[in-house]
């Protein structure tokens, strides 16, 4: 028995050291999310974690922001959120404007098209000074990720131009 005591003590010490290290190792889901976010960053997409829309309860989800090409003169600050129920008064099915602040009407046709192409687990679409953001729960794997990235690439420039404030046309006095 006394011959085994040092072996038991060394084994116990190794468990005490290796246990916490194993807890720090990311699981498969965390590794997959890190890979997607890294790929998004290489493509120029900014990823931020934000609270879910109020209608969806507590929790957070990642917002993938496609940066504006020219952020000056854009009408931003609007959010299109997923609602709990579908209603004919909503913007589109279960989608409606947060705080009653809609995007400029010129962008609506692109937003309708974007909603039709995004993965199903999207929670919100937002326009901020950073860019056009899509809040996504990051499920659905690589197929959903590729769908999100291609949709942002396709529609962000179109929405950017649609929400650009109209510049007043020059008057006769300004031209002289």
Steps between C-alpha positions, in 0.01 A plus 500: 500500500776745587654432156180619333457817705741716289337373180153591632618846611664567161185378317280723716729800436483438124120490512499830693720661234344350185135531606476880476704499178248264341215730609663785305515300178226622263232253405409422137228770483731770637770401251249512213375846607856630532576371150191667348569830675862489389395434142252790522772732633727408207212598267471842670196413712494628859340264754351627828291322763176682586179435693216331314197709396256543788237281332741203508574521873833493680825397345751618244594432141779611268446795267697479175561855369582559134676837508365783288712603203427868573333553840434873454145614439324174586167476681591247769361411842221272381462135603282235339425237767348155500170505691329218687197491273426568136270794439382686191599833659863388524753596235519141374337203671671474839736794432433851624682822588640553848364809676289581193802641313504354147774505241454740210240364258755476218669217693185294562517297178860401579411416861214276382739323262768472771252341742421239237866399462627502859523187719193423713662578836545872435369722781543855369634722223644831610658806343757680714798726435709179488306344214210272414473240776325166509445345843538127468483216753782325312332166456460319171869445444713593203208507255317768701824692550569508125138604434537787751831618354380496138174678595692775680738542205210522256258726686714726718613727212143520366357589841783749558403698191129472579546655847730778385343841574404684189724793432306816417530596136692822444290813462560766240668726758747226598590441137592865437 
